[in-house]
Amino acid sequence: MTDIDGYLPRHLTSELREALASARVVNLVGPRQVGKTTLVRDLFEEGRFLTLDDAAVLAAMDADPEGQLLSLAEDQNTSPIIIDEAQRSRKLALAIKKIVDNNRRKGQFVLTGSSNVFTTAEVADSLAGRMRTLKLWPLSVVEINRAPLSRLIDWAMQDAPSLAQIAEPAPLGRRDYIDLILAGGFPETRMLPLRSRQRQYRDYVDAVVDRDVADIMPIRKPDALRFLIDQMAARTAQEINTSELAKLAKLKRETVDQYLDILLRLSMVTKLSAWMPGEGKRDIKQPKFHFVDTGIATALRRLNDKSFEIGNSPEALGGLLESFVAGELLRALPMQDDDYRLYHWRSADRREIDVLIDGGHRLVGLEVKSSATVSADDFKHLRWFAKDGPGRGRRVSGIVLYLGQEKLTFGDGNFALPLSTLWTPIKLG
């Protein structure tokens, strides 16, 4: 893939190539305007591309989906058929299933969309082993910097992580991190001046509610959904009590659960389940929700660089910074050496860990601190979890990411690292 005209290469490219070589259907989903179409058109230059955003193409596809696809396939040889905004056709999934059941060739279809076209359990189950689904998120800072993939999770999962393996992190200050949070990760929007950018982000949310939601499920109260989105932006990095939200939005709890599911499927928010050990009951059942893009979250909340100063709302930085970190980890997750899962953890007596990364053989607890200093007291929950809590008997590492400049060790596998370590080169053995 070439880097021209300011295009930022995406780290998911290698996963996309691998998926195309191993599955008959590749399903690339993610928020609108994050670059899905640009990615697949650049990667598969010889593929046949069509978009269901075109009303005539959509009408033809709905009239005879199998016939249209078979006709396209005759001209393609080994190149994929690329269908953009695939979720707009209700009949596409079953037609593709029928075609790939009769033809075992890999890489026949690449689908992109803001939500998953294979929404029914029957279709999804029947395509098991035939389809790979990948998610393209907004840009990570590593991608923005055109830097190598972040390996922080793989580093922390080692038996003996060493600070010497980490290059010197970029010497960023509090204002630099705030600028990154405000900018967000949408390729075109993030480059605009603050006022124009935030207006565009708010227009983006309106477009999602007006257009993309209907592709998943018709809703009776779009204004209530828009209100819920604003509330989720204000509550990013918090455990969500849907009963309280329902009262606030004057909706039934079942409706709030339904709306949250829509936002998850549209990749506007993401959910970290509460971690539980292999045996026993989980301490806290409520999941923690993160707004996927902090640029959108701050635009909805009308926050700017002055908002975090003393006298305004400096405490607002904590949740946004935690969501920013969770987003960076989530974007790097598919390209790590092993498969890891992200959780949060909190005990009944309110000990908590912001992000708990489960590698099966090892756990990594990660705390996010919105100040430039760090002390031993910042590791108290990480140490208790590893020595006396549910991590006892397992190998556990602890990391506090903070806004300072120094890489520090606090013993027993605990480290304090500058937050910019998330996009710092790391050499692994």
N, C-alpha and C positions, 0 to 999 in steps of 0.2 A: 504494500500500500504506500502510495506516495504522499509526502507531506507538502502540499501546495496550497496556495491561496489561503493560508492561515488555518487549514484543516488540521485538527488535532487527532493523531492516530489513537485508536481506542485499544486498551489492553485486552478486551474481550475478543479481538480478532483471532487470536490463536485458538481459543475455545470454539469459535464459530467454524473455523476450518476443520478442526477435529470432529465437531458434530456433523458436518456435512459429509465427512468421510466414513462415518459410522452409523448414520441413521438415514432413513428414506425421507423423513420430513424434519426440517429444522424450524422451530417456532421461536422467533425473537420478539419478546414483548418488553414493554417499558413505557414510561410517560411519553406523551406526544412532545415533539420538538427536541428530544435529546440526541438525535442523530442516527436513528435506526435506518432510515431510508438511505442517508448518505453512506453509512457503513456498508450496507449490503450492495449498493450500486457500485461502490468503489471496489469492493472485494470480488464481486462476481460480474466482471465487466461483460462477459459473454452470455450471461443469463438473460432470459426473456423477462422483462419487467412490466407489470401492470399494476395500477392502483385502483382500489375500490372506492377511493374518494371521487372518482369520475362516475357521475350518475349513470351514463350510458353503459360503461363497463360493468357497473354493479347490476344494472337491470339485465344485461345479457347473462351475467354469471348466475343470477337467481333464476332466470328462465330455463337454463340448461347447464348446470354447473359441470356435470360429468362430460358432456359433449364439448364444452369450451376448453376444459383442462386437457382432454385427450387430443383435441386439435392442436393446442399449444405444444403438447409433449411431442407430437410427431416431428416438429421442426427443431427440437432442442438437442437431440443426440444425448451428450453427457452433461450438458449445462443445465443448471436448475431453472425452474420457473419461479420467479420472485413475485409474490403477491403482497402488495402494501395495503395496510389498513384491512387486513383479512377479517377482522371481527365484524365488519359491516355486513357480511353475507351470512345468513342463518343456515344456508344450505351447503356451504363450502366444505365443512368438516366431513360430513358423510360421503361426499363425492371424492374427496382426497383419500379417505379411508378405503373406499372401494378400489381406487386406482392402485394404491400402494400394496393392497392385499394381492393384486394380480401381477404386480411387478416388484421384484425384490431389489432393484437397483438402488444404490445409496445416492443421497443428494438429489432427489427428484424435485422437492419443493422447499423453498425458503419463504416463510410467512412472517410478516411483521405487523405489529398492531399495538395499540395502547392497552389492550386486554387480551386474554387468552381466548382464541376462537374455539378451542376444544373444551367447552365448559361443562358438557354433560359427562357424568361418570361412565356411561356406556361407551361413548366414543373414545374418551381418554383411556379407558381400560383396554379397549380393542386395539389401540395404537401402542400399547406397551411394547418396548423393544424396537419400535419402528420410528419413534419420534423423540427428539431432544428439544427441551424448552430451555432457552437462555433468557436472561434478563439484562437489558442495557439500562444502566442508571444514568443520572446526570454525571457530568465530568467530575472525576476526582482531581485533587490538587496535583497528584503525580502526573496525570494526563495533561493537565494544564501546563505543567512545567516541562512536558516532553521528557520525563524522567523514566528510568526503569521501574518496573512494578514494585510496590511496597512488599517487603518480606518480613514485616514486624511480627506477624502471627507465627510464621514458621520459625523465626528466631526465638520467640518466647516458648515455643513448644519443645525446644532442644532439652536434652538432659542437663546441660550446663551452659546456659546462655552467657555470653561474655560481652561486656561493653566494648571491648576492643574490636568486635566484629562490626560495630556501627560507626559509619563515618560521622564526621562532625555535623550535627544538624544545623540547618539554616538559622542564623541568629535573629529570629523574629520577635517582635514585641507585641504587647497587648493590642495595639492599634492595628498591626498587620493581621492578626487573627480575626479581629472584628471586621476588617475589610473583606476577608475571605468568606466569612459568614454572610455578610450583606450581599456579596456578589452572586452567590449560588453557583450552580453548575450547568446551567442551560447555555449551550455554546454561543448563540447569538445574543441572547438577552443580557448575559453577565457582563458584556463589554460596554453596555450603554451607561450614560451618566445616571447617578443614583435615582433622581426623580423619574426619568423616563423608564429606567429599568423597573422600578417598583410599580409604576402604572402598568407596564407590560405584563409583569407577573400577576397582577390582579386581574387583568384582562384574560390572561391564560386560564386562571381558575374559573372565571365566568364561562369561557369556551368549553372547558372540561365538563362543567355542570350542564350547559346547554346542549352539548353534542355527544360527548363520549359516554356519559352515564346511560343514555338511551340505548347504546349498543349492548349494555350489560343487562339493564332492567329498567323498564319505565317506572318513574317515581311520581307520586301524586303531589309532593311538596318540595319543589326545587329550592324554594327560599329557605326551607328548614335545613336542607342539605348544605346550602351555602353557609348558613349560620353554624352548622356543625363543623364545617371546614375551618371557620374562623376560631372556633373553640379548640379544635385540635392543634391549630398553630400556636395558640396561647398555652396549651398544655403539653407541648412537645417534651419528650423525655420524662413523662409522668406515667404512673399507673392510672388507668382509666376505669372509673366506676360508671358503667353505662346507665345505672339507675339514676345517678345524679345528673348525668348529661340529659337523660330523657326528661327529667323534671325541668331542667333549664330550657330545653328546646321545645317543651310542651308536646312531646311525642311519646308514643309507647316505647317501652324498652326494646321490644322486638324490632321496631322500626329503626331505632338507633343502631342495634346490632347489624341490621341489614345494610344501613348506610355506611357503617364502618367497613363492612365487607366489601362494598363497592369501592371505597377509597383505597383499600388494600389491593384490590384487583386492578385498579387504575394506577397503582404505584405512587399515590400521593402521600400515603403514610405507610410505615412498616411497623411490624409488631415483634417485640422480643418476648417470648414466653418466659414464665418464671421457671428457673432451673430447679430440678429435683434430683436427688441422688438416686442410685439404682434401687434402693429400697426405702421404705418409709413414705410419709406424706409430705407433699410440698408445703413450705411454710406459708407462702402467699400465692394465691391462685390468680390474682389479677395480672394480666400482661402489661408491659410498658410499651407505649406507642411513641414512635419518633416521626416527625415530619421529614419526608425524604429529602427535601431541598430547603436549606436554611434561608436561601435568598427569597423564596416564596413565603416562607414563614415570617420573615422580618417585614416583607412588603405588606402582608395581610395585617400585621400588627403596627404598621406605620413606624417602624423603628429605624433610626439612622445612627451614625457614629456618635452623635451627641447623646443618644438615648441611654448609653451605658455609663455615663459620667455620674459622679457623686452628686446627689440632688435630683437625679432623674430615676432611672431604673437599673442600677448596676447589677442587681440580683438576677435580672433577666438573662444575663450572659451565661450563667451556669447551665441552664437547660439547653440553650441553643448550642453551646460549645459541646455538650454531651451528645446531642443529636448530630452535630457536625462530625465528631469522632466516630460515632456509630455508623454514619454514612460512609466514611472513608474505609472503615473495616469491611463493611458490607460489599463495597465495590471491589475490594481486593480479594475477597473470600474465594471466588471460583478459581483463581489462578495460583493458589497456594499449593504446596506439595501434597497435602492431604486434605480430606474433607473435614471441615470444622463447622460447628454450629454456634450461633450467638444467642445468649440468654441474658436475663438480668436475675439478680438474686436479692431477696430481703427476708430476714428472719422475723418471727413473730414479735421479737423485742426490738425491731427496727434497726438491726445491723443490716447493711446493704452493700452490694457491689454493683457498680453502674453497668458493666458489661462482663459477663462470664462466658469465656470461650471454651467449649467442650471439644477436645480432640480425641476423646475415647480413652487414650492411654494417659492423658495429662489434661489438667485444667489451667487456664490462665485467667486470673481476675484482673480487671482493669478499671481504675478509678480516674475520673477526669476532674481536674482542679483548675478553677479559673483565676489563679493567682500566680505570681512569679516566684513564690517561695514554697518550700516543701519541708516537712519535718517527719519524725518517726511516728507522730500521732496520726498522720494521714494514712498510715498502713494498718491501723488497729483492726479494722474490719477484715482486711485481707489476711492478717496474721491469725485472727480468731477463726476465720473460716477454715484455714489450712490446718491449724493445730488442734482446735477444740470443736469446730463446727462440722458440717457435712462433708467438707473436703478432707477430713482426717483419714489417714490411711491411703490417700491418693497423692500423686505428685502434683503440686500446685505451685505455680509462679504468680507473682504479683507485680503489677505495673501501675504507677501513678504518672499520668501524663499531665504536665503543668506548663505554665507560660514562661518559665525561666529558661536558662541557657545551658545548664550543666547536666551531663549524664552522671548519675549517682547510683551506687549500690547501697542498700540498707540491710544486706545480709539475708540468709535463708531464702534465696531466690527472689528477693524483692528489689525492684529498681524504680528510680524516679527518672523520667525521660522528658526532654522537651517535646511539646506536642508536635513540632515539626519533624520528629523522628518518623512520623507516619509516612513521610515522603523522602526519607533519607536512605541512601544506598546502604545495604547490609550484605556482608560477605558471610555466607554459610559454608560450613565444612563439606 
